[in-house]
Amino acid sequence: MKAATIDFWFDFSSPYSYIASEWVEALAARHGRRVQWRAILLGATFQVSGLQPPANFPMKREYLFRDVRRSAAFAGVPIAIPDPFPIATQNAARVYWWLQAQDPLRAVAWARAGLRAYFTRGVNLMDIAQLKALCSEAGLDADAAESAWNDPQWKAALKSANDAAIAAGVFGAPFFMIDGEPFWGNDRQQQMEAWLTSGPPRGLD
């Protein structure tokens, strides 16, 4: 019998996705679960929800950077706010789905490599040369990866993943689903732990 999943939607340009990616597997393992990683583009969800990235607003942008640093420090995760930020990450996400179709473990390793590279070393995943160099560093065939992110099949796979996320009610990242219950944000770790330990809290309709 397969362990029940924790669905984990992430965007390679989301700092909170990066922080969550560093703890979600350990959380799942403590409760005999496995994580289903799902790369998406937040821009697609924003178009449907009418939301905008906090970084678009000067007051929110200043707070965002401070909160990201504080949240990372609280989680014991290294971080350096990259420049430029945010960036378009469709190519990195297409590589994820290309790998996921071949070997899900390699896909997760790529997700971690991409998130860590952008949020600890400032590797610009939008820059083709830097992305190909990261592919090589991660043990991938960089030319094959480039072919994949330009391939209509993997463009369609990412669009399908975005559409499925929206259909599931995903409007931000990180976003989690446990037994049909949605949790949005890196700061929901404690609630997720409690849910996995004891089930729904009393009084929840």
Protein Blocks (a to p, Z undefined) as FASTA:
>chain_A
ZZddddddddfklmklmmmmmmmmmmmmmnopacddddddfklmmmmnopacfklpmklm
mmmmmmmmmmmmmnopacdddddddddfklmmmmmmmmmmmommlmmmmmmmmmmmmmmn
opafkbmklmmmmmmmnopafklmmmmmmpmklmmmmmmmmmmmmmnopabdcdddeehi
acedjklmmmmmmmmmnopaehiZZ
